[in-house]
Amino acid sequence: MKITDIITGLNLKVVSGHNGLSNEITGGYVSDLLSDVIGNAKEGQIWITLQTHQNIIAVASLKDISAIIIVKGLVPEVDTVEKSNIEKIPLLSTEMDTFNIAGRLFELLR
Amino acid sequence: MQFRHKISGGDFARAGNIASAVKKILRQLNIDHSVSKRIVIALYEGEVNVVAHAYSGVIDVDIDEIKIETTITDKGPGIADIEKAMEEGYSTATPQVREMGFGAGMGLANMKKNSDSMKISSVPGEGTTVHLVTYIKPNAG
């Protein structure tokens, strides 16, 4: 599934990384622990987190994660936005909490 | 092929840069994807350990036809109990570092899981050295 389909389906706001919106999504991963993500997330997944600092882009880039959804309307830092554009990893935002957005993503990808 | 990178303690902005550089090199060298994925995980964790715990560090990477050898040497507080530090979930990271999602106590365990050999030596009050070997052909080890 394309990221754009997920943006429409889950009513997400695109914060940055517009140049990566053609990425394909193969699944999802939910975690706020960077070691867990670096160790266990898979290429092509969309990552749901409440972390907003720039290290999430480094982790996503190393793991070839397709996009990041930031929950609860949290605003990513300026550095995070800049790196998202450089690395072509879209930062998406939702007002929903992790449980609700993960549930909807799961339904959409099923 | 050998190269050396320096790491500054506390410099979270650059954590992952070395892993990223090595990932690109491994792609250029056409190293098997499953091998480079493991090295990237181990290197990232190694970098983060230096950034989160030490004052400064150096990473040496040596790639030949059969293996990738990495040595991470830091000047820092060292590890008093290496066995304990290897336990998943054990961490001495500060609350600020944990809030960022680091310091889950998975770093060294991730490094061990994603290398074929790992040796740690440490002198409390001086620093720590971690030596990793990953074989490019899975059976070579």
gemmi code that builds the backbone of each chain (N, CA, C; Angstrom):
import gemmi

chains = {
    "A": [
        ("MET", (0.835, -1.190, 0.000), (0.000, 0.000, 0.000), (0.882, 1.257, 0.000)),
        ("LYS", (0.409, 2.290, -0.682), (1.184, 3.543, -0.747), (0.920, 4.384, 0.514)),
        ("ILE", (1.905, 5.192, 0.865), (1.730, 6.075, 2.023), (0.532, 6.997, 1.810)),
        ("THR", (0.372, 7.456, 0.593), (-0.731, 8.392, 0.323), (-2.090, 7.750, 0.647)),
        ("ASP", (-2.215, 6.441, 0.407), (-3.470, 5.746, 0.748), (-3.680, 5.735, 2.258)),
        ("ILE", (-2.573, 5.586, 2.989), (-2.669, 5.549, 4.454), (-3.002, 6.937, 5.001)),
        ("ILE", (-2.417, 7.956, 4.386), (-2.700, 9.337, 4.805), (-4.199, 9.631, 4.643)),
        ("THR", (-4.729, 9.227, 3.511), (-6.156, 9.445, 3.260), (-6.995, 8.592, 4.210)),
        ("GLY", (-6.650, 7.323, 4.304), (-7.438, 6.378, 5.104), (-7.472, 6.709, 6.581)),
        ("LEU", (-6.371, 7.257, 7.093), (-6.294, 7.527, 8.536), (-6.394, 9.025, 8.840)),
        ("ASN", (-6.612, 9.805, 7.792), (-6.752, 11.257, 7.950), (-5.536, 11.880, 8.660)),
        ("LEU", (-4.334, 11.577, 8.131), (-3.094, 12.064, 8.740), (-2.680, 13.387, 8.111)),
        ("LYS", (-1.982, 14.177, 8.909), (-1.417, 15.423, 8.395), (0.041, 15.156, 7.986)),
        ("VAL", (0.431, 15.643, 6.825), (1.832, 15.486, 6.405), (2.618, 16.685, 6.929)),
        ("VAL", (3.556, 16.418, 7.843), (4.350, 17.497, 8.435), (5.545, 17.824, 7.544)),
        ("SER", (6.218, 16.788, 7.059), (7.429, 16.981, 6.261), (7.738, 15.706, 5.491)),
        ("GLY", (8.813, 15.754, 4.730), (9.225, 14.577, 3.965), (8.295, 14.290, 2.805)),
        ("HIS", (7.759, 15.344, 2.207), (6.839, 15.165, 1.072), (7.505, 14.394, -0.071)),
        ("ASN", (8.839, 14.531, -0.155), (9.580, 13.852, -1.229), (9.669, 12.327, -1.040)),
        ("GLY", (9.120, 11.836, 0.088), (9.136, 10.385, 0.308), (7.750, 9.770, 0.275)),
        ("LEU", (6.779, 10.527, -0.190), (5.387, 10.057, -0.109), (5.058, 8.917, -1.074)),
        ("SER", (5.951, 8.656, -2.015), (5.670, 7.536, -2.927), (6.174, 6.208, -2.356)),
        ("ASN", (6.786, 6.262, -1.144), (7.252, 5.020, -0.498), (6.104, 4.035, -0.306)),
        ("GLU", (6.435, 2.753, -0.370), (5.451, 1.695, -0.132), (5.465, 1.298, 1.343)),
        ("ILE", (4.316, 0.924, 1.861), (4.207, 0.449, 3.245), (3.932, -1.059, 3.239)),
        ("THR", (4.744, -1.785, 3.988), (4.556, -3.240, 4.042), (3.923, -3.685, 5.359)),
        ("GLY", (3.895, -2.789, 6.350), (3.352, -3.164, 7.650), (3.597, -2.040, 8.635)),
        ("GLY", (3.362, -2.307, 9.908), (3.535, -1.257, 10.904), (4.358, -1.720, 12.089)),
        ("TYR", (4.913, -0.766, 12.818), (5.629, -1.086, 14.055), (5.324, 0.001, 15.073)),
        ("VAL", (5.104, -0.413, 16.315), (4.751, 0.537, 17.370), (5.760, 0.427, 18.493)),
        ("SER", (6.499, 1.505, 18.784), (7.428, 1.495, 19.912), (7.954, 2.898, 20.153)),
        ("ASP", (8.260, 3.174, 21.414), (8.887, 4.456, 21.751), (10.330, 4.246, 22.209)),
        ("LEU", (10.771, 3.007, 22.209), (12.151, 2.697, 22.599), (12.994, 2.517, 21.343)),
        ("LEU", (14.018, 3.356, 21.198), (14.784, 3.342, 19.955), (15.540, 2.033, 19.745)),
        ("SER", (16.016, 1.437, 20.842), (16.722, 0.154, 20.711), (15.784, -0.943, 20.228)),
        ("ASP", (14.535, -0.863, 20.630), (13.547, -1.843, 20.179), (13.302, -1.681, 18.685)),
        ("VAL", (13.199, -0.445, 18.249), (12.938, -0.186, 16.828), (14.154, -0.587, 15.987)),
        ("ILE", (15.343, -0.175, 16.442), (16.540, -0.489, 15.649), (16.740, -2.006, 15.589)),
        ("GLY", (16.374, -2.696, 16.660), (16.570, -4.151, 16.704), (15.487, -4.940, 15.984)),
        ("ASN", (14.265, -4.428, 15.967), (13.147, -5.279, 15.547), (12.264, -4.776, 14.415)),
        ("ALA", (12.276, -3.485, 14.133), (11.411, -2.998, 13.041), (11.935, -3.533, 11.711)),
        ("LYS", (11.032, -3.609, 10.725), (11.427, -4.152, 9.421), (11.338, -3.066, 8.343)),
        ("GLU", (12.144, -3.282, 7.329), (12.149, -2.412, 6.153), (10.722, -2.222, 5.619)),
        ("GLY", (10.390, -1.005, 5.263), (9.099, -0.741, 4.622), (7.939, -0.524, 5.573)),
        ("GLN", (8.199, -0.677, 6.870), (7.103, -0.478, 7.821), (6.855, 1.001, 8.083)),
        ("ILE", (5.664, 1.298, 8.600), (5.358, 2.640, 9.061), (5.448, 2.567, 10.590)),
        ("TRP", (6.138, 3.542, 11.191), (6.458, 3.475, 12.631), (5.610, 4.493, 13.391)),
        ("ILE", (4.906, 4.004, 14.399), (4.063, 4.871, 15.224), (4.777, 5.137, 16.548)),
        ("THR", (4.946, 6.413, 16.901), (5.675, 6.756, 18.130), (5.237, 8.105, 18.695)),
        ("LEU", (5.587, 8.331, 19.957), (5.379, 9.657, 20.547), (6.675, 10.445, 20.627)),
        ("GLN", (7.786, 9.819, 20.206), (9.069, 10.539, 20.208), (9.079, 11.575, 19.084)),
        ("THR", (9.647, 12.743, 19.350), (9.630, 13.811, 18.345), (11.029, 14.336, 17.996)),
        ("HIS", (12.067, 13.816, 18.654), (13.423, 14.353, 18.422), (14.068, 13.717, 17.187)),
        ("GLN", (15.154, 14.353, 16.736), (15.746, 14.005, 15.441), (16.272, 12.577, 15.335)),
        ("ASN", (16.553, 11.935, 16.476), (17.084, 10.575, 16.398), (16.101, 9.584, 15.776)),
        ("ILE", (14.807, 9.918, 15.792), (13.846, 9.001, 15.156), (14.085, 8.913, 13.650)),
        ("ILE", (14.579, 9.992, 13.048), (14.852, 9.954, 11.608), (16.087, 9.095, 11.339)),
        ("ALA", (17.102, 9.240, 12.205), (18.313, 8.418, 12.040), (17.949, 6.939, 12.115)),
        ("VAL", (17.124, 6.595, 13.098), (16.725, 5.199, 13.272), (15.904, 4.730, 12.061)),
        ("ALA", (14.942, 5.550, 11.651), (14.088, 5.180, 10.519), (14.911, 5.001, 9.246)),
        ("SER", (15.885, 5.889, 9.037), (16.725, 5.813, 7.852), (17.579, 4.544, 7.863)),
        ("LEU", (18.177, 4.242, 9.016), (19.018, 3.039, 9.119), (18.203, 1.778, 8.856)),
        ("LYS", (16.950, 1.779, 9.277), (16.099, 0.591, 9.137), (15.271, 0.604, 7.864)),
        ("ASP", (15.423, 1.619, 7.023), (14.609, 1.755, 5.808), (13.116, 1.737, 6.116)),
        ("ILE", (12.754, 2.412, 7.197), (11.346, 2.574, 7.551), (10.744, 3.608, 6.593)),
        ("SER", (9.512, 3.347, 6.140), (8.941, 4.174, 5.060), (8.405, 5.518, 5.527)),
        ("ALA", (7.848, 5.557, 6.740), (7.285, 6.814, 7.252), (7.092, 6.686, 8.756)),
        ("ILE", (6.933, 7.842, 9.423), (6.724, 7.854, 10.874), (5.412, 8.575, 11.161)),
        ("ILE", (4.588, 7.978, 12.025), (3.377, 8.665, 12.488), (3.631, 9.121, 13.920)),
        ("ILE", (3.515, 10.415, 14.165), (3.652, 10.968, 15.512), (2.253, 11.166, 16.085)),
        ("VAL", (2.056, 10.617, 17.286), (0.700, 10.544, 17.867), (0.358, 11.761, 18.726)),
        ("LYS", (-0.899, 11.832, 19.092), (-1.426, 12.799, 20.075), (-1.150, 14.263, 19.720)),
        ("GLY", (-1.011, 14.537, 18.448), (-0.792, 15.913, 18.012), (0.536, 16.501, 18.448)),
        ("LEU", (1.469, 15.652, 18.880), (2.788, 16.147, 19.303), (3.518, 16.749, 18.105)),
        ("VAL", (4.249, 17.811, 18.370), (4.905, 18.543, 17.278), (6.382, 18.163, 17.220)),
        ("PRO", (6.844, 17.624, 16.083), (8.263, 17.276, 15.973), (9.150, 18.519, 16.004)),
        ("GLU", (10.353, 18.344, 16.510), (11.287, 19.463, 16.607), (11.771, 19.885, 15.207)),
        ("VAL", (12.295, 21.100, 15.135), (12.751, 21.655, 13.847), (13.803, 20.753, 13.187)),
        ("ASP", (14.747, 20.256, 13.998), (15.806, 19.367, 13.473), (15.199, 18.099, 12.879)),
        ("THR", (14.169, 17.612, 13.531), (13.518, 16.376, 13.072), (12.877, 16.601, 11.702)),
        ("VAL", (12.215, 17.738, 11.564), (11.560, 18.088, 10.297), (12.608, 18.216, 9.179)),
        ("GLU", (13.708, 18.901, 9.477), (14.771, 19.089, 8.478), (15.334, 17.742, 8.017)),
        ("LYS", (15.617, 16.877, 9.006), (16.204, 15.575, 8.661), (15.216, 14.704, 7.899)),
        ("SER", (13.950, 14.848, 8.208), (12.921, 14.083, 7.494), (12.923, 14.448, 6.011)),
        ("ASN", (13.096, 15.724, 5.719), (13.164, 16.172, 4.320), (14.427, 15.666, 3.631)),
        ("ILE", (15.552, 15.703, 4.363), (16.825, 15.245, 3.789), (16.760, 13.744, 3.494)),
        ("GLU", (16.240, 12.995, 4.442), (16.224, 11.529, 4.317), (15.024, 11.004, 3.529)),
        ("LYS", (14.116, 11.913, 3.146), (12.912, 11.526, 2.400), (12.051, 10.526, 3.169)),
        ("ILE", (11.961, 10.755, 4.475), (11.099, 9.919, 5.312), (9.965, 10.794, 5.829)),
        ("PRO", (8.743, 10.595, 5.315), (7.645, 11.462, 5.717), (7.338, 11.376, 7.217)),
        ("LEU", (7.136, 12.546, 7.814), (6.647, 12.635, 9.184), (5.166, 12.941, 9.088)),
        ("LEU", (4.349, 12.062, 9.654), (2.906, 12.216, 9.597), (2.397, 12.431, 11.013)),
        ("SER", (1.300, 13.158, 11.115), (0.825, 13.504, 12.445), (-0.654, 13.163, 12.588)),
        ("THR", (-1.007, 12.706, 13.792), (-2.408, 12.433, 14.109), (-2.723, 12.962, 15.503)),
        ("GLU", (-3.968, 13.320, 15.722), (-4.397, 13.723, 17.070), (-4.670, 12.484, 17.926)),
        ("MET", (-4.840, 11.336, 17.296), (-5.182, 10.104, 18.024), (-4.009, 9.615, 18.867)),
        ("ASP", (-4.314, 8.805, 19.880), (-3.241, 8.181, 20.659), (-2.777, 6.901, 19.948)),
        ("THR", (-1.725, 6.306, 20.487), (-1.094, 5.162, 19.825), (-2.070, 3.999, 19.640)),
        ("PHE", (-2.831, 3.699, 20.678), (-3.744, 2.558, 20.628), (-4.728, 2.702, 19.463)),
        ("ASN", (-5.332, 3.858, 19.369), (-6.360, 4.070, 18.358), (-5.806, 4.124, 16.940)),
        ("ILE", (-4.691, 4.809, 16.769), (-4.142, 4.917, 15.407), (-3.579, 3.558, 14.953)),
        ("ALA", (-2.975, 2.818, 15.897), (-2.433, 1.499, 15.548), (-3.574, 0.556, 15.161)),
        ("GLY", (-4.684, 0.635, 15.875), (-5.841, -0.204, 15.568), (-6.366, 0.076, 14.170)),
        ("ARG", (-6.454, 1.346, 13.843), (-6.964, 1.705, 12.505), (-5.996, 1.329, 11.400)),
        ("LEU", (-4.698, 1.515, 11.672), (-3.700, 1.133, 10.672), (-3.750, -0.376, 10.428)),
        ("PHE", (-3.890, -1.116, 11.495), (-3.969, -2.578, 11.398), (-5.144, -2.991, 10.520)),
        ("GLU", (-6.281, -2.379, 10.748), (-7.484, -2.669, 9.949), (-7.245, -2.335, 8.473)),
        ("LEU", (-6.604, -1.188, 8.260), (-6.379, -0.717, 6.892), (-5.424, -1.637, 6.127)),
        ("LEU", (-4.423, -2.151, 6.830), (-3.396, -2.977, 6.165), (-3.818, -4.428, 6.040)),
        ("ARG", (-4.849, -4.821, 6.766), (-5.247, -6.219, 6.835), (-5.754, -6.747, 5.499)),
    ],
    "B": [
        ("MET", (39.635, -2.729, 3.654), (39.214, -1.322, 3.755), (39.076, -0.950, 5.235)),
        ("GLN", (39.805, 0.106, 5.605), (39.749, 0.509, 7.015), (39.348, 1.965, 7.123)),
        ("PHE", (38.556, 2.266, 8.097), (38.329, 3.674, 8.389), (38.023, 3.888, 9.860)),
        ("ARG", (38.175, 5.142, 10.262), (38.052, 5.497, 11.664), (37.157, 6.716, 11.789)),
        ("HIS", (36.252, 6.654, 12.750), (35.372, 7.799, 13.023), (35.468, 8.151, 14.498)),
        ("LYS", (35.316, 9.446, 14.777), (35.319, 9.886, 16.174), (33.888, 10.168, 16.629)),
        ("ILE", (33.654, 9.946, 17.904), (32.336, 10.229, 18.482), (32.537, 11.125, 19.704)),
        ("SER", (31.661, 12.125, 19.853), (31.707, 12.965, 21.047), (30.589, 12.546, 21.995)),
        ("GLY", (30.945, 12.400, 23.262), (29.933, 12.076, 24.266), (28.864, 13.157, 24.304)),
        ("GLY", (27.629, 12.763, 24.409), (26.523, 13.712, 24.521), (26.018, 14.261, 23.195)),
        ("ASP", (26.696, 13.919, 22.095), (26.314, 14.470, 20.794), (25.228, 13.608, 20.130)),
        ("PHE", (24.016, 13.695, 20.661), (22.924, 12.863, 20.151), (22.548, 13.210, 18.712)),
        ("ALA", (22.805, 14.459, 18.315), (22.438, 14.884, 16.961), (23.136, 14.031, 15.905)),
        ("ARG", (24.335, 13.548, 16.216), (25.080, 12.789, 15.210), (25.028, 11.280, 15.430)),
        ("ALA", (24.330, 10.842, 16.479), (24.246, 9.407, 16.742), (23.614, 8.710, 15.547)),
        ("GLY", (24.289, 7.739, 15.015), (23.783, 7.016, 13.850), (24.503, 7.373, 12.567)),
        ("ASN", (25.280, 8.455, 12.592), (25.976, 8.878, 11.365), (26.991, 7.841, 10.887)),
        ("ILE", (27.673, 7.211, 11.832), (28.696, 6.228, 11.451), (28.023, 4.971, 10.894)),
        ("ALA", (26.973, 4.535, 11.595), (26.218, 3.371, 11.110), (25.691, 3.640, 9.699)),
        ("SER", (25.252, 4.871, 9.478), (24.718, 5.243, 8.177), (25.807, 5.230, 7.099)),
        ("ALA", (26.990, 5.756, 7.444), (28.114, 5.768, 6.494), (28.526, 4.339, 6.139)),
        ("VAL", (28.574, 3.481, 7.163), (28.980, 2.087, 6.930), (27.918, 1.358, 6.095)),
        ("LYS", (26.670, 1.653, 6.370), (25.577, 1.044, 5.591), (25.743, 1.342, 4.098)),
        ("LYS", (26.078, 2.600, 3.792), (26.260, 2.993, 2.384), (27.434, 2.252, 1.753)),
        ("ILE", (28.523, 2.134, 2.502), (29.704, 1.422, 1.985), (29.376, -0.049, 1.720)),
        ("LEU", (28.660, -0.660, 2.668), (28.322, -2.087, 2.516), (27.420, -2.302, 1.296)),
        ("ARG", (26.548, -1.321, 1.032), (25.688, -1.397, -0.168), (26.542, -1.343, -1.430)),
        ("GLN", (27.519, -0.399, -1.414), (28.396, -0.253, -2.586), (29.207, -1.525, -2.822)),
        ("LEU", (29.583, -2.169, -1.716), (30.391, -3.389, -1.823), (29.513, -4.602, -2.127)),
        ("ASN", (28.202, -4.368, -2.215), (27.260, -5.441, -2.518), (27.228, -6.544, -1.467)),
        ("ILE", (27.447, -6.149, -0.230), (27.399, -7.108, 0.884), (25.942, -7.534, 1.078)),
        ("ASP", (25.761, -8.809, 1.367), (24.417, -9.361, 1.568), (23.598, -8.483, 2.527)),
        ("HIS", (22.364, -8.248, 2.134), (21.471, -7.360, 2.875), (21.303, -7.793, 4.339)),
        ("SER", (21.175, -9.101, 4.553), (20.938, -9.595, 5.916), (22.163, -9.351, 6.802)),
        ("VAL", (23.353, -9.378, 6.191), (24.580, -9.122, 6.945), (24.681, -7.629, 7.280)),
        ("SER", (24.426, -6.793, 6.288), (24.572, -5.357, 6.547), (23.522, -4.871, 7.546)),
        ("LYS", (22.343, -5.479, 7.531), (21.323, -5.101, 8.515), (21.811, -5.348, 9.935)),
        ("ARG", (22.477, -6.477, 10.139), (22.973, -6.812, 11.483), (24.064, -5.825, 11.909)),
        ("ILE", (24.960, -5.512, 10.991), (26.056, -4.610, 11.330), (25.529, -3.223, 11.665)),
        ("VAL", (24.553, -2.783, 10.908), (23.976, -1.460, 11.144), (23.369, -1.386, 12.552)),
        ("ILE", (22.682, -2.428, 12.971), (22.087, -2.454, 14.320), (23.193, -2.380, 15.378)),
        ("ALA", (24.200, -3.249, 15.231), (25.273, -3.306, 16.226), (26.037, -1.983, 16.293)),
        ("LEU", (26.317, -1.404, 15.128), (27.065, -0.139, 15.090), (26.264, 1.003, 15.699)),
        ("TYR", (24.997, 1.059, 15.368), (24.152, 2.121, 15.918), (24.150, 2.054, 17.439)),
        ("GLU", (23.965, 0.867, 17.966), (23.941, 0.707, 19.421), (25.289, 1.086, 20.035)),
        ("GLY", (26.369, 0.727, 19.338), (27.702, 1.085, 19.811), (27.897, 2.599, 19.865)),
        ("GLU", (27.436, 3.261, 18.821), (27.526, 4.728, 18.787), (26.725, 5.354, 19.924)),
        ("VAL", (25.496, 4.872, 20.076), (24.618, 5.440, 21.103), (25.219, 5.223, 22.496)),
        ("ASN", (25.835, 4.065, 22.712), (26.459, 3.818, 24.015), (27.528, 4.865, 24.329)),
        ("VAL", (28.349, 5.178, 23.328), (29.399, 6.178, 23.551), (28.764, 7.554, 23.794)),
        ("VAL", (27.794, 7.909, 22.962), (27.134, 9.216, 23.095), (26.445, 9.349, 24.459)),
        ("ALA", (25.785, 8.278, 24.880), (24.978, 8.346, 26.108), (25.810, 8.205, 27.381)),
        ("HIS", (26.941, 7.510, 27.301), (27.661, 7.199, 28.540), (29.078, 7.765, 28.631)),
        ("ALA", (29.760, 7.917, 27.494), (31.189, 8.246, 27.561), (31.449, 9.725, 27.253)),
        ("TYR", (32.706, 10.134, 27.367), (33.087, 11.524, 27.055), (33.486, 11.645, 25.590)),
        ("SER", (34.175, 10.624, 25.118), (34.554, 10.614, 23.700), (34.870, 9.177, 23.305)),
        ("GLY", (34.893, 8.950, 22.007), (35.180, 7.590, 21.558), (35.656, 7.561, 20.128)),
        ("VAL", (36.149, 6.384, 19.742), (36.630, 6.172, 18.378), (36.077, 4.843, 17.893)),
        ("ILE", (35.584, 4.822, 16.666), (35.141, 3.560, 16.067), (36.052, 3.245, 14.894)),
        ("ASP", (36.647, 2.065, 14.935), (37.463, 1.588, 13.818), (36.702, 0.469, 13.118)),
        ("VAL", (36.585, 0.594, 11.816), (35.906, -0.453, 11.045), (36.886, -0.997, 10.027)),
        ("ASP", (36.966, -2.302, 9.950), (37.898, -2.972, 9.045), (37.115, -4.035, 8.265)),
        ("ILE", (36.998, -3.814, 6.954), (36.210, -4.733, 6.124), (37.149, -5.489, 5.190)),
        ("ASP", (37.093, -6.806, 5.215), (37.814, -7.575, 4.196), (36.833, -8.541, 3.523)),
        ("GLU", (37.334, -9.542, 2.800), (36.430, -10.394, 2.011), (35.560, -11.277, 2.889)),
        ("ILE", (36.078, -11.617, 4.066), (35.306, -12.580, 4.856), (34.586, -11.979, 6.060)),
        ("LYS", (35.069, -10.845, 6.568), (34.446, -10.347, 7.796), (34.526, -8.831, 7.941)),
        ("ILE", (33.713, -8.337, 8.834), (33.741, -6.930, 9.189), (34.060, -6.854, 10.671)),
        ("GLU", (35.163, -6.192, 10.968), (35.606, -6.078, 12.354), (35.420, -4.649, 12.811)),
        ("THR", (34.822, -4.484, 13.970), (34.583, -3.148, 14.490), (35.140, -3.066, 15.907)),
        ("THR", (35.880, -2.016, 16.189), (36.355, -1.784, 17.551), (35.898, -0.408, 17.999)),
        ("ILE", (35.179, -0.381, 19.097), (34.677, 0.883, 19.637), (35.387, 1.113, 20.965)),
        ("THR", (36.185, 2.167, 21.003), (36.958, 2.459, 22.210), (36.516, 3.807, 22.756)),
        ("ASP", (36.180, 3.845, 24.018), (35.795, 5.148, 24.568), (36.556, 5.505, 25.830)),
        ("LYS", (36.589, 6.820, 26.065), (37.057, 7.332, 27.349), (35.796, 7.699, 28.110)),
        ("GLY", (35.643, 7.086, 29.285), (34.400, 7.333, 30.016), (34.406, 6.644, 31.351)),
        ("PRO", (33.229, 6.480, 31.912), (33.148, 5.917, 33.261), (33.461, 4.420, 33.321)),
        ("GLY", (33.467, 3.745, 32.145), (33.692, 2.310, 32.141), (32.478, 1.553, 32.658)),
        ("ILE", (32.581, 0.227, 32.628), (31.481, -0.623, 33.101), (32.008, -1.443, 34.273)),
        ("ALA", (31.386, -1.257, 35.436), (31.865, -1.947, 36.636), (31.545, -3.439, 36.574)),
        ("ASP", (30.357, -3.773, 36.112), (29.914, -5.171, 36.081), (29.408, -5.488, 34.672)),
        ("ILE", (30.284, -6.043, 33.857), (29.951, -6.267, 32.441), (28.804, -7.264, 32.297)),
        ("GLU", (28.824, -8.299, 33.124), (27.778, -9.318, 33.054), (26.398, -8.694, 33.286)),
        ("LYS", (26.358, -7.837, 34.286), (25.103, -7.138, 34.619), (24.695, -6.219, 33.451)),
        ("ALA", (25.674, -5.531, 32.887), (25.384, -4.604, 31.781), (24.838, -5.331, 30.555)),
        ("MET", (25.210, -6.607, 30.421), (24.731, -7.405, 29.286), (23.272, -7.829, 29.447)),
        ("GLU", (22.779, -7.800, 30.671), (21.389, -8.228, 30.922), (20.424, -7.270, 30.241)),
        ("GLU", (19.459, -7.843, 29.551), (18.463, -7.005, 28.883), (17.617, -6.277, 29.922)),
        ("GLY", (17.479, -4.984, 29.755), (16.667, -4.197, 30.687), (17.501, -3.465, 31.720)),
        ("TYR", (18.776, -3.861, 31.891), (19.634, -3.160, 32.845), (20.285, -1.965, 32.153)),
        ("SER", (20.182, -0.799, 32.755), (20.787, 0.394, 32.169), (21.165, 1.381, 33.263)),
        ("THR", (22.226, 2.139, 33.021), (22.607, 3.202, 33.957), (22.367, 4.567, 33.319)),
        ("ALA", (21.575, 4.603, 32.244), (21.311, 5.871, 31.539), (20.554, 6.847, 32.434)),
        ("THR", (20.769, 8.123, 32.179), (20.102, 9.167, 32.967), (18.618, 9.252, 32.579)),
        ("PRO", (17.786, 9.832, 33.459), (16.359, 9.988, 33.134), (16.137, 10.758, 31.827)),
        ("GLN", (16.968, 11.781, 31.553), (16.808, 12.570, 30.323), (17.020, 11.693, 29.083)),
        ("VAL", (18.049, 10.856, 29.161), (18.360, 9.971, 28.037), (17.228, 8.954, 27.838)),
        ("ARG", (16.689, 8.471, 28.955), (15.585, 7.501, 28.870), (14.337, 8.120, 28.265)),
        ("GLU", (14.087, 9.372, 28.615), (12.907, 10.048, 28.075), (12.933, 10.118, 26.554)),
        ("MET", (14.141, 10.163, 26.001), (14.275, 10.204, 24.546), (14.052, 8.825, 23.916)),
        ("GLY", (13.861, 7.834, 24.753), (13.644, 6.489, 24.213), (14.919, 5.675, 24.115)),
        ("PHE", (16.017, 6.248, 24.666), (17.268, 5.482, 24.783), (17.304, 4.878, 26.184)),
        ("GLY", (18.385, 4.134, 26.480), (18.551, 3.647, 27.851), (17.546, 2.595, 28.263)),
        ("ALA", (17.089, 1.799, 27.281), (16.146, 0.727, 27.600), (16.871, -0.523, 28.103)),
        ("GLY", (18.200, -0.469, 28.097), (18.960, -1.638, 28.543), (18.999, -2.737, 27.492)),
        ("MET", (18.849, -2.347, 26.226), (18.851, -3.343, 25.147), (20.071, -3.216, 24.251)),
        ("GLY", (20.883, -2.182, 24.481), (21.970, -1.862, 23.556), (22.989, -2.973, 23.404)),
        ("LEU", (23.605, -3.369, 24.512), (24.654, -4.394, 24.430), (24.071, -5.725, 23.968)),
        ("ALA", (22.846, -6.036, 24.414), (22.195, -7.279, 23.998), (21.945, -7.260, 22.482)),
        ("ASN", (21.511, -6.121, 21.975), (21.313, -5.977, 20.523), (22.630, -6.165, 19.771)),
        ("MET", (23.722, -5.647, 20.349), (25.026, -5.764, 19.696), (25.471, -7.229, 19.645)),
        ("LYS", (25.245, -7.921, 20.743), (25.654, -9.327, 20.807), (24.840, -10.169, 19.820)),
        ("LYS", (23.530, -9.921, 19.814), (22.623, -10.660, 18.930), (22.986, -10.452, 17.463)),
        ("ASN", (23.506, -9.260, 17.148), (23.729, -8.915, 15.754), (25.196, -8.937, 15.334)),
        ("SER", (26.008, -9.685, 16.096), (27.386, -9.901, 15.672), (27.711, -11.371, 15.891)),
        ("ASP", (28.802, -11.838, 15.259), (29.160, -13.238, 15.420), (30.099, -13.440, 16.595)),
        ("SER", (30.769, -12.367, 16.995), (31.611, -12.440, 18.184), (31.673, -11.049, 18.793)),
        ("MET", (31.574, -10.997, 20.116), (31.647, -9.692, 20.783), (32.473, -9.842, 22.054)),
        ("LYS", (33.455, -8.946, 22.185), (34.279, -8.948, 23.401), (34.257, -7.556, 24.004)),
        ("ILE", (34.063, -7.509, 25.319), (34.059, -6.213, 26.002), (35.155, -6.224, 27.047)),
        ("SER", (35.934, -5.157, 27.087), (36.841, -4.978, 28.223), (36.655, -3.555, 28.724)),
        ("SER", (36.766, -3.401, 30.029), (36.493, -2.080, 30.576), (37.282, -1.851, 31.848)),
        ("VAL", (37.736, -0.629, 31.998), (38.393, -0.221, 33.240), (37.548, 0.894, 33.842)),
        ("PRO", (36.871, 0.614, 34.963), (36.047, 1.663, 35.579), (36.854, 2.934, 35.818)),
        ("GLY", (36.289, 4.055, 35.437), (36.966, 5.338, 35.593), (37.835, 5.708, 34.405)),
        ("GLU", (38.068, 4.754, 33.509), (38.915, 5.043, 32.335), (38.165, 4.915, 31.016)),
        ("GLY", (37.530, 3.762, 30.820), (36.794, 3.608, 29.564), (36.516, 2.165, 29.213)),
        ("THR", (35.923, 2.003, 28.034), (35.447, 0.682, 27.597), (35.855, 0.438, 26.154)),
        ("THR", (36.178, -0.811, 25.853), (36.431, -1.211, 24.467), (35.511, -2.378, 24.117)),
        ("VAL", (34.828, -2.241, 22.999), (33.978, -3.334, 22.505), (34.504, -3.746, 21.137)),
        ("HIS", (34.739, -5.034, 20.978), (35.258, -5.557, 19.716), (34.217, -6.496, 19.108)),
        ("LEU", (33.827, -6.206, 17.879), (32.786, -6.996, 17.219), (33.315, -7.592, 15.924)),
        ("VAL", (32.933, -8.816, 15.661), (33.250, -9.427, 14.366), (31.950, -9.949, 13.761)),
        ("THR", (31.740, -9.628, 12.502), (30.593, -10.179, 11.783), (31.105, -10.752, 10.475)),
        ("TYR", (30.761, -12.009, 10.220), (31.220, -12.658, 8.992), (30.289, -12.327, 7.842)),
        ("ILE", (30.878, -12.064, 6.698), (30.090, -11.667, 5.534), (29.358, -12.865, 4.956)),
        ("LYS", (30.019, -14.003, 4.942), (29.323, -15.227, 4.533), (28.881, -15.912, 5.820)),
        ("PRO", (27.577, -16.099, 5.995), (27.028, -16.569, 7.261), (27.711, -17.813, 7.834)),
        ("ASN", (28.247, -18.690, 6.973), (28.815, -19.935, 7.486), (30.294, -19.840, 7.845)),
        ("ALA", (30.910, -18.713, 7.490), (32.354, -18.601, 7.657), (32.778, -18.619, 9.132)),
        ("GLY", (31.851, -18.251, 10.041), (32.202, -18.201, 11.447), (32.226, -19.585, 12.061)),
    ],
}
model = gemmi.Model(1)
for chain_id, residues in chains.items():
    chain = gemmi.Chain(chain_id)
    for i, (resn, *xyz) in enumerate(residues, 1):
        res = gemmi.Residue()
        res.name, res.seqid = resn, gemmi.SeqId(i, " ")
        for name, pos in zip(("N", "CA", "C"), xyz):
            atom = gemmi.Atom()
            atom.name, atom.element = name, gemmi.Element(name[0])
            atom.pos, atom.b_iso = gemmi.Position(*pos), 0.0
            res.add_atom(atom)
        chain.add_residue(res)
    model.add_chain(chain)
structure = gemmi.Structure()
structure.add_model(model)
structure.setup_entities()
